[in-house]
Every structure is written in C-alpha cells, then in structure tokens.
Amino acid sequence: MSHVETLVPNDAAPTRLPVRVPLVTEPWGLLKSLNAARQNVLSIIPQIATRQPMVSGKTGKRWHMVMDPDAIRHMLLERLEEYPKSDVTKNLLRPAIGESLFVAEGAHWRWQRRAAAPVFSHRNVMNLAPIMTAAAERSAERVAAAGPRAVDMFDEMVRATFDVISDVTFSGGGGFDRDAVHKAIDAYISEAGKISLFDILGFPDWVPRPGRMMSGAALKQMKGVADQSIEQRRHGGRAKAVPDLLDLLMAGQDPETMRQMDTGELRDNLLTFIVAGHETTALTLGWALYLCAFDPQVQDRARAEAQSVLGQRAATGADVEALPFIRQIVDEALRLYPPAGIVSRTAQAADTLGGREIRPGDTVMIPIYALHRNHLLWDDPDAFRPERFADRKAVPRYAYLPFGDGPRICIGASFALQEAVIILATLLARFRFRPVPGRDPKPVMILTLRPEGGVWLQADPA
C-alpha cells in the first residue's frame, strides 16, 4: 500500500504504519504472476507468508517460500552447495558482473572469496572512512543549498553513495567518467532487471532476452571504463598512502592456491562492488530518512544523539560506536525495506525443509521482505521500532537477513553499515526532515526494493 495505514488494535489508540507492499491474498496463474513480477517482484508474495513458516505452490514449476529460521539456516549454512543461486538470478546478473563473487558457485566462488576477504577487514574499512565523511559533508552542503523546499532525498543518497564507491574504487584514477558509469549501471538495472518470461520458464541462456539486448551498449561502456582503469593502475603505479578497493583487490591472493584475479575477474568484482555498494546503501539511507520523517519522536531522539557526539561536524569512522541509536534506525530500515527483498535458490538434491519434500529442480525462495515482517518472529512487525535492535543478540540470527548469512553473507556489510551511520548521523545533526503531504514513496522491487516516486522530504535547519 502506498499510503500510510492506520490500524486500530482492540480499543487502543490508532497505530500509524509506514508504507508497505500489498501482498497477494488469492492464488495467481503464471501469466498474472509474471505480469505482476515485472511491475513489482514482491507483489507475488502471498500475505500468508507473513504468518506461516513455509508456503509452497506451483506456477509453471514447483516453488517454496521459506520463512522458518531453522530451515533457512539449513539452506544457507549446512547445505549451501545443494541450494545454489537460481538460474533466473544468474541469467539476470551474469551479463553485467560475469562470474564474480555474487554469481559464481563452488570452487570458483571459494577462491575469489578467500582472495577478496581481506579487502573488507575492519582496518581497511576504517581507513576508507574519511572518504565517507567527505561525501556526507558534501551531501549536507547540497541539501542546505537547496533552500527551504522539498528535496528528493533518495536521489541525493544515490549521489552521495556513488561519490563514496567511486572514490574508494577508482581514487585518483585518470579518465574515469563517473557519469558514464553511473548511467550505464542505471540503464542495465532498468532494462535487464525486469524479470523475463524466458527466465521464469527456464529457457537456456543463449536464447536472446529483449531487455538484455537493449542494455548491451551500456554494459560495453561500463566494462570498458573498468578495464581501462585497471590497466592504468597496473602500469601507472600510485603514490597515495591509503590503498583503495582496486589496490586491495589487485593485491589480493587466495592463501590456499596463491591465485590472483586477472583483469576480467577484477573488473567483474569491481562492477559488483560498484553496483551493490552504492545502490543498496543509498536505498537504506533513503528509507531511513523516510522513516525518520514519518516518526518525529524517533528523529528527535536520533538528532539529540548525533548532535551530542558531532555538534555540527560530519561524522567519522571513529564516531560510529558512539551512535548506537542511529545504527538501530539503519537496522530497522533494513528490516522493513531490505534491498534484496527476495532471494531465490534452485534445489540440486532431494531434501526436506520444514517437514516438506523438496525435489531436485524446485525453486526455493527466501522472501526476506516477508521474513522480516513475519508475525511468528517479530512483535508488531509492520511498525517502525528501532529499539527492537537495542539488544542485537536478542534478534534470532536467521530471522534477519539484510545481508544474507552463512558463508555467502555479503562481503561488504561492515563497509555499508559504517557508511550509512556516518551519512545518516551527519544529516540528522543538521536538518529536521518533514514528509511532503501526498508524496509517500511506494516500495517497488525490480532488482532491489526502491522507493518509487522518490523520498521527497522538507529539509529545515535543525
């Protein structure tokens, strides 16, 4: 629902709820499901998935939606190899990011993960924090310069996080056209991200996809920019004291095989980090700002915390630990609006999940959007309550999966969380955000869960 709902539980005062996706209340056929999925993937999730541990059905092929934490743990940790990413997911993403960490399976994934893991060590992430601080400062300056009028804060967060990812990826790189890469990424997501009927029906990858063909030029340009930057770095050397992500990736080595990434592997993983590393954090920040405007009491408490630590300066990496409530807002935004609202796996072997038979070839989905709003796992799940993360140990591990879990947990999670807290704290310390009447964002997922229509907020000096 794209409006703010009001529920009246028993005789209590009305409870306002932030925007949410209207879920399915009756079975749909293949074509209706496909049409709905092309508009909003989350709209195919049945409402009952927020009140059951598992839902199964058949739409062209057998599928299961799993919301039971023990069954999810079984899939993501204990039987990882038997539940690889679905062919649909791979077909959508492979043209853009090749056999990078996000798509690769088995031994090819394992060696890349071992080589890339040190890139996102605590030390390296902290070393990159000044870039996040500088981007937060520039963002605050742009919001202030916009004057007393409504600002699309999602668009602003996309710009701020792209500043960060491009600076930590290609710092000091000559010839790096940020606008070209940014436009190429958006073009690919908007065209290739729409689920193809061919993918749903399991056609082989060599059958041309209309959306994929339309985005070929943008992809070629994006890969060309990355390849050029890698080659320049190889031959040009660098004198900067703090290595960026490209330096760290180029230096990375699998400790078991001593293998290092070649240019193609470096490019595919760089593009993965660029695509995933800026849009997902921008989404988290956009939704967090919407929620703060939605609940002025939460916003006031967060502002008091930010101002007590920062005054009017921008937040730094060293401040993050002193901003626990800001972090709770980020966590709650990720619960209500997880960037990857649904993930899909293809079962490779016979198994049992939640007491149900799983056959080879079955599609097994974890609808993270429904998992995070499941009434069996969360108290008042549709409400915005950051304090539920005050004690993170009390949150069941496989009930909260904004970054996935198990061996394939998002490699950049600590980077993203640090960046989100730095930018959110900086903005809340300086501005009071108010919603614009009639301009509520609509949660729509194509590849990621975006606020359709933008996050339009009035930004007044705090």
C-alpha positions as CSV (number, residue, x, y, z in Angstrom):
1,M,0.0,0.0,0.0
2,S,1.4,3.3,-1.0
3,H,-0.3,5.3,1.7
4,V,0.3,5.3,5.4
5,E,-2.1,2.9,7.1
6,T,-3.9,3.3,10.4
7,L,-4.7,0.2,12.4
8,V,-6.9,0.2,15.5
9,P,-6.0,-2.8,17.7
10,N,-8.9,-3.5,20.1
11,D,-9.6,-0.3,21.9
12,A,-6.1,1.1,21.7
13,A,-5.1,4.3,20.1
14,P,-4.6,4.1,16.3
15,T,-1.2,2.9,15.2
16,R,0.2,4.5,12.1
17,L,2.3,2.2,9.9
18,P,4.8,3.2,7.3
19,V,4.2,2.3,3.6
20,R,4.3,-1.4,2.7
21,V,3.7,-3.7,-0.3
22,P,0.2,-5.1,-0.7
23,L,0.7,-8.8,-0.7
24,V,-1.3,-11.5,-2.6
25,T,-4.5,-12.8,-0.9
26,E,-5.5,-15.3,-3.6
27,P,-3.6,-17.8,-5.9
28,W,-2.4,-16.4,-9.3
29,G,-1.7,-18.1,-12.6
30,L,1.6,-18.0,-14.4
31,L,0.8,-15.0,-16.7
32,K,-0.7,-12.9,-14.0
33,S,2.2,-13.7,-11.7
34,L,4.7,-12.8,-14.4
35,N,2.9,-9.5,-15.2
36,A,2.8,-8.6,-11.5
37,A,6.5,-9.6,-11.1
38,R,7.6,-7.3,-13.9
39,Q,5.9,-4.4,-12.1
40,N,7.0,-5.4,-8.5
41,V,8.6,-8.7,-7.7
42,L,7.3,-8.5,-4.1
43,S,3.7,-8.4,-5.2
44,I,3.8,-12.2,-5.9
45,I,4.5,-12.9,-2.2
46,P,1.3,-14.3,-0.6
47,Q,0.0,-12.5,2.5
48,I,0.1,-15.8,4.3
49,A,3.9,-15.8,4.1
50,T,3.9,-13.2,6.9
51,R,2.1,-15.7,9.2
52,Q,3.4,-19.1,8.3
53,P,6.9,-20.7,8.4
54,M,6.6,-22.0,4.8
55,V,4.4,-21.7,1.8
56,S,4.5,-23.9,-1.3
57,G,2.8,-23.9,-4.7
58,K,3.3,-24.4,-8.5
59,T,3.4,-21.7,-11.1
60,G,4.9,-23.3,-14.1
61,K,7.3,-25.2,-11.8
62,R,7.2,-26.2,-8.1
63,W,8.2,-23.4,-5.7
64,H,8.5,-23.0,-1.9
65,M,8.8,-19.8,0.2
66,V,10.7,-20.4,3.4
67,M,10.3,-18.1,6.5
68,D,11.5,-20.6,9.1
69,P,14.9,-19.6,10.5
70,D,16.0,-23.2,11.1
71,A,15.1,-24.2,7.5
72,I,16.9,-21.1,6.2
73,R,20.0,-21.9,8.3
74,H,19.9,-25.4,6.8
75,M,19.9,-23.9,3.2
76,L,22.4,-21.1,3.7
77,L,24.9,-22.8,6.1
78,E,24.5,-26.6,6.3
79,R,23.6,-27.5,2.7
80,L,24.9,-24.4,0.8
81,E,26.2,-26.4,-2.2
82,E,22.8,-28.0,-2.7
83,Y,21.0,-24.6,-2.9
84,P,22.9,-22.5,-5.4
85,K,21.5,-19.2,-6.7
86,S,18.7,-19.8,-9.1
87,D,19.2,-19.7,-12.8
88,V,16.9,-16.7,-13.0
89,T,19.2,-14.7,-10.7
90,K,22.3,-15.7,-12.6
91,N,20.7,-15.0,-16.0
92,L,19.7,-11.5,-14.9
93,L,23.1,-10.6,-13.4
94,R,25.8,-12.5,-15.4
95,P,25.8,-10.2,-18.4
96,A,26.7,-7.3,-16.1
97,I,29.0,-8.9,-13.5
98,G,30.2,-12.1,-15.1
99,E,31.3,-15.0,-12.8
100,S,32.1,-12.6,-9.9
101,L,31.6,-13.3,-6.2
102,F,27.9,-12.6,-6.4
103,V,27.2,-15.1,-9.2
104,A,30.0,-17.8,-9.0
105,E,29.4,-21.1,-7.3
106,G,31.6,-23.9,-5.8
107,A,35.4,-23.8,-6.1
108,H,35.4,-20.7,-8.3
109,W,33.4,-18.8,-5.7
110,R,35.5,-20.0,-2.8
111,W,38.9,-18.9,-4.1
112,Q,37.6,-15.5,-5.0
113,R,36.0,-15.1,-1.6
114,R,39.3,-16.0,0.1
115,A,41.2,-13.6,-2.1
116,A,38.8,-10.7,-1.5
117,A,38.0,-11.2,2.2
118,P,41.0,-9.1,3.5
119,V,39.8,-6.2,1.3
120,F,36.9,-5.6,3.8
121,S,38.8,-6.1,7.0
122,H,38.0,-3.7,9.8
123,R,41.3,-1.9,9.4
124,N,40.7,-1.3,5.6
125,V,37.1,-0.3,6.1
126,M,38.2,2.2,8.8
127,N,40.9,3.5,6.5
128,L,38.3,4.4,3.9
129,A,36.0,6.2,6.4
130,P,37.4,9.7,5.6
131,I,36.0,9.3,2.1
132,M,32.6,8.6,3.6
133,T,32.9,11.6,5.9
134,A,33.8,13.9,3.0
135,A,30.8,12.6,1.0
136,A,28.5,13.2,4.0
137,E,29.8,16.7,4.2
138,R,29.2,17.4,0.5
139,S,25.7,15.9,0.8
140,A,24.8,18.1,3.7
141,E,26.0,21.1,1.8
142,R,23.9,20.3,-1.2
143,V,20.8,19.8,1.0
144,A,21.4,23.2,2.7
145,A,22.0,24.9,-0.7
146,A,18.6,23.6,-2.0
147,G,16.9,26.0,0.4
148,P,13.6,25.6,2.2
149,R,12.0,23.3,-0.3
150,A,11.3,19.6,-0.8
151,V,14.3,17.5,-1.7
152,D,14.2,14.0,-3.2
153,M,16.5,12.5,-0.5
154,F,16.7,9.1,-2.3
155,D,18.2,10.8,-5.3
156,E,20.5,12.7,-3.0
157,M,21.6,9.5,-1.3
158,V,22.3,7.8,-4.6
159,R,24.6,10.7,-5.4
160,A,26.3,10.6,-2.0
161,T,26.9,6.8,-2.0
162,F,28.1,6.9,-5.6
163,D,30.6,9.5,-4.6
164,V,31.8,7.1,-1.9
165,I,32.0,4.0,-4.1
166,S,33.7,5.7,-7.0
167,D,36.3,7.4,-4.6
168,V,37.1,4.1,-2.8
169,T,37.2,2.2,-6.1
170,F,39.0,4.4,-8.5
171,S,40.6,7.0,-6.3
172,G,42.9,9.3,-8.3
173,G,42.1,7.4,-11.5
174,G,42.6,9.4,-14.6
175,G,40.0,9.1,-17.3
176,F,37.3,7.7,-15.0
177,D,34.0,9.1,-16.2
178,R,31.7,8.8,-13.2
179,D,28.6,9.9,-15.1
180,A,29.1,7.4,-17.8
181,V,29.5,4.5,-15.3
182,H,26.5,5.7,-13.3
183,K,24.3,6.0,-16.3
184,A,25.4,2.6,-17.6
185,I,24.5,1.0,-14.2
186,D,21.1,2.6,-14.2
187,A,20.4,1.6,-17.8
188,Y,21.3,-2.0,-17.1
189,I,19.2,-2.3,-13.9
190,S,16.2,-0.6,-15.6
191,E,16.3,-2.8,-18.7
192,A,17.7,-6.2,-17.6
193,G,16.3,-6.1,-14.2
194,K,12.7,-6.8,-15.4
195,I,12.1,-10.5,-14.9
196,S,12.0,-12.2,-18.3
197,L,9.3,-14.7,-19.1
198,F,12.1,-16.8,-20.7
199,D,13.9,-16.9,-17.3
200,I,10.8,-17.9,-15.5
201,L,10.2,-20.8,-18.0
202,G,13.9,-21.8,-17.8
203,F,14.9,-21.2,-21.4
204,P,18.7,-21.6,-21.9
205,D,20.9,-18.5,-21.5
206,W,21.7,-18.3,-25.3
207,V,18.1,-17.5,-26.2
208,P,18.1,-13.7,-26.7
209,R,16.3,-11.7,-24.0
210,P,14.8,-8.4,-25.2
211,G,15.8,-6.4,-22.2
212,R,19.3,-7.8,-22.2
213,M,19.8,-6.9,-25.8
214,M,18.6,-3.3,-25.2
215,S,21.2,-2.8,-22.5
216,G,24.2,-4.2,-24.4
217,A,25.7,-0.8,-25.3
218,A,25.5,0.5,-21.7
219,L,27.2,-2.7,-20.5
220,K,30.0,-2.5,-23.0
221,Q,30.7,1.1,-22.0
222,M,30.7,0.2,-18.3
223,K,33.1,-2.7,-18.7
224,G,35.4,-0.6,-20.9
225,V,35.7,2.1,-18.2
226,A,36.6,-0.5,-15.6
227,D,39.1,-2.3,-17.8
228,Q,40.8,0.9,-18.7
229,S,41.1,1.9,-15.0
230,I,42.6,-1.5,-14.1
231,E,45.2,-1.3,-16.9
232,Q,46.1,2.2,-16.0
233,R,46.6,1.2,-12.4
234,R,48.7,-1.8,-13.4
235,H,51.1,0.3,-15.4
236,G,50.9,3.7,-13.8
237,G,51.5,2.9,-10.2
238,R,50.2,5.0,-7.3
239,A,51.7,7.2,-4.6
240,K,48.7,7.6,-2.2
241,A,49.2,6.4,1.3
242,V,45.8,4.7,1.7
243,P,45.0,1.9,-0.7
244,D,41.6,1.9,-2.3
245,L,39.4,-1.1,-3.2
246,L,41.1,-1.6,-6.6
247,D,44.5,-1.6,-5.0
248,L,43.4,-4.1,-2.3
249,L,41.7,-6.4,-4.9
250,M,44.8,-6.3,-7.2
251,A,47.0,-7.2,-4.2
252,G,44.5,-9.9,-3.0
253,Q,45.6,-13.5,-3.2
254,D,43.9,-16.8,-2.4
255,P,46.0,-18.1,0.6
256,E,45.4,-21.7,-0.4
257,T,46.2,-21.5,-4.2
258,M,48.2,-18.2,-4.4
259,R,45.9,-17.3,-7.3
260,Q,45.3,-13.7,-8.0
261,M,42.5,-12.1,-10.1
262,D,43.1,-11.4,-13.8
263,T,41.8,-8.2,-15.4
264,G,38.4,-9.8,-16.3
265,E,37.9,-11.1,-12.7
266,L,39.0,-7.8,-11.2
267,R,36.6,-5.9,-13.5
268,D,33.6,-8.2,-12.7
269,N,34.2,-8.0,-9.0
270,L,34.7,-4.2,-9.1
271,L,31.5,-3.7,-11.0
272,T,29.8,-6.0,-8.4
273,F,31.0,-3.7,-5.6
274,I,30.1,-0.6,-7.5
275,V,26.5,-1.7,-8.3
276,A,25.9,-3.4,-5.0
277,G,28.0,-1.0,-2.9
278,H,26.2,2.2,-3.8
279,E,22.6,1.4,-4.6
280,T,21.9,-0.8,-1.6
281,T,23.4,1.8,0.8
282,A,21.5,4.6,-1.0
283,L,18.3,2.6,-0.6
284,T,18.9,2.0,3.1
285,L,19.6,5.7,3.7
286,G,16.6,6.8,1.6
287,W,14.2,4.5,3.5
288,A,15.8,5.5,6.9
289,L,15.2,9.2,6.2
290,Y,11.6,8.5,5.1
291,L,11.1,6.6,8.4
292,C,12.7,9.4,10.5
293,A,10.3,11.9,8.8
294,F,7.4,9.5,9.4
295,D,8.2,9.4,13.1
296,P,9.3,12.8,14.5
297,Q,9.9,11.3,18.0
298,V,12.5,8.8,16.7
299,Q,14.0,11.6,14.6
300,D,14.3,13.9,17.6
301,R,16.0,11.2,19.7
302,A,18.4,10.4,16.8
303,R,19.2,14.1,16.3
304,A,20.0,14.6,20.0
305,E,22.4,11.6,19.9
306,A,24.0,12.9,16.7
307,Q,24.4,16.4,18.0
308,S,25.8,15.3,21.3
309,V,28.6,13.4,19.5
310,L,29.2,15.6,16.5
311,G,27.9,19.1,17.2
312,Q,27.8,20.4,13.6
313,R,30.7,18.5,12.2
314,A,30.4,15.5,9.9
315,A,30.6,12.0,11.4
316,T,33.8,10.0,11.2
317,G,34.5,6.3,11.4
318,A,35.6,6.7,15.0
319,D,32.1,8.1,15.9
320,V,30.2,5.1,14.7
321,E,30.4,3.2,18.0
322,A,29.1,6.3,19.9
323,L,26.0,6.4,17.7
324,P,24.0,3.3,18.7
325,F,20.5,4.7,18.1
326,I,21.4,5.9,14.6
327,R,22.7,2.3,13.9
328,Q,19.3,0.9,15.3
329,I,17.5,3.1,12.8
330,V,19.6,1.8,10.0
331,D,19.0,-1.8,11.2
332,E,15.2,-1.2,11.3
333,A,15.2,0.4,7.9
334,L,16.9,-2.7,6.6
335,R,14.3,-4.9,8.3
336,L,11.3,-3.0,6.9
337,Y,12.8,-2.4,3.4
338,P,15.6,-5.0,2.7
339,P,17.3,-4.0,-0.5
340,A,17.2,-7.7,-1.7
341,G,13.6,-8.3,-0.8
342,I,13.6,-11.9,-2.1
343,V,16.3,-14.3,-3.0
344,S,15.9,-17.5,-5.0
345,R,17.7,-20.8,-5.0
346,T,17.4,-23.9,-7.1
347,A,17.4,-27.2,-5.2
348,Q,20.0,-29.7,-6.6
349,A,19.1,-32.7,-4.5
350,A,16.1,-34.2,-2.7
351,D,15.7,-32.7,0.8
352,T,13.2,-31.9,3.5
353,L,12.6,-28.3,4.7
354,G,10.1,-27.6,7.4
355,G,8.7,-31.1,7.1
356,R,8.1,-30.7,3.3
357,E,9.5,-32.6,0.5
358,I,12.0,-30.7,-1.7
359,R,12.7,-32.2,-5.2
360,P,15.7,-31.5,-7.4
361,G,14.9,-28.5,-9.7
362,D,12.4,-27.0,-7.2
363,T,12.7,-23.2,-6.8
364,V,13.2,-22.4,-3.1
365,M,12.8,-18.7,-2.3
366,I,13.6,-16.8,0.9
367,P,11.2,-13.8,0.7
368,I,13.2,-11.6,3.0
369,Y,10.6,-8.9,2.9
370,A,8.0,-11.4,4.4
371,L,10.6,-13.0,6.7
372,H,11.3,-9.6,8.2
373,R,7.5,-9.0,8.7
374,N,6.6,-12.5,9.9
375,H,4.2,-12.4,12.9
376,L,5.8,-15.6,14.2
377,L,9.2,-14.0,14.5
378,W,8.6,-10.3,15.2
379,D,6.4,-8.3,17.6
380,D,4.2,-5.8,15.7
381,P,6.2,-6.5,12.5
382,D,4.9,-3.7,10.3
383,A,5.6,-1.0,12.8
384,F,8.8,1.2,12.8
385,R,10.5,0.5,16.1
386,P,14.3,0.9,16.0
387,E,14.6,0.0,19.7
388,R,14.0,-3.7,18.8
389,F,17.7,-3.7,17.8
390,A,18.9,-2.3,21.1
391,D,20.0,-5.8,22.0
392,R,21.2,-7.4,18.8
393,K,21.8,-10.7,20.5
394,A,18.0,-11.0,21.1
395,V,17.3,-11.0,17.4
396,P,17.1,-14.5,16.0
397,R,20.0,-14.9,13.6
398,Y,18.2,-16.3,10.6
399,A,15.1,-14.2,11.1
400,Y,17.0,-11.1,10.0
401,L,18.9,-11.3,6.7
402,P,19.5,-7.9,5.1
403,F,23.0,-9.1,4.1
404,G,22.2,-12.8,3.8
405,D,24.1,-15.2,6.1
406,G,26.3,-18.3,6.1
407,P,29.5,-18.4,4.0
408,R,27.9,-16.2,1.4
409,I,27.0,-13.4,3.7
410,C,27.6,-10.0,2.0
411,I,31.3,-9.4,2.0
412,G,30.8,-5.6,2.2
413,A,28.3,-5.5,5.1
414,S,30.6,-3.7,7.6
415,F,31.5,-1.2,4.9
416,A,27.8,-0.4,4.1
417,L,26.8,-0.1,7.8
418,Q,29.7,2.3,8.6
419,E,28.9,4.4,5.5
420,A,25.1,4.5,6.4
421,V,25.7,5.6,10.0
422,I,28.2,8.3,9.0
423,I,25.9,9.8,6.4
424,L,22.7,9.5,8.4
425,A,24.2,11.0,11.6
426,T,25.7,13.9,9.7
427,L,22.3,14.8,8.0
428,L,20.2,14.3,11.2
429,A,22.5,16.5,13.2
430,R,22.0,19.4,10.8
431,F,18.4,19.1,9.4
432,R,14.9,18.4,10.6
433,F,13.2,16.3,7.9
434,R,9.4,16.5,7.4
435,P,7.2,14.5,5.0
436,V,5.7,16.2,2.0
437,P,1.9,15.5,2.0
438,G,0.8,13.2,-0.8
439,R,4.3,12.2,-1.7
440,D,4.8,9.0,0.2
441,P,7.2,6.6,-1.6
442,K,5.9,3.3,-3.0
443,P,8.0,0.2,-2.2
444,V,8.7,-1.5,-5.5
445,M,11.2,-4.2,-6.2
446,I,12.7,-5.0,-9.6
447,L,16.2,-6.0,-8.7
448,T,16.2,-4.1,-5.4
449,L,13.5,-2.6,-3.2
450,R,13.3,1.0,-4.3
451,P,11.1,3.9,-3.1
452,E,9.2,4.5,-6.4
453,G,8.5,8.2,-6.8
454,G,11.5,9.2,-4.6
455,V,11.7,10.2,-1.0
456,W,10.5,13.8,-1.0
457,L,11.2,15.5,2.3
458,Q,11.2,19.1,3.5
459,A,14.7,19.7,5.0
460,D,14.8,22.5,7.5
461,P,17.9,23.6,9.5
462,A,17.9,21.7,12.9
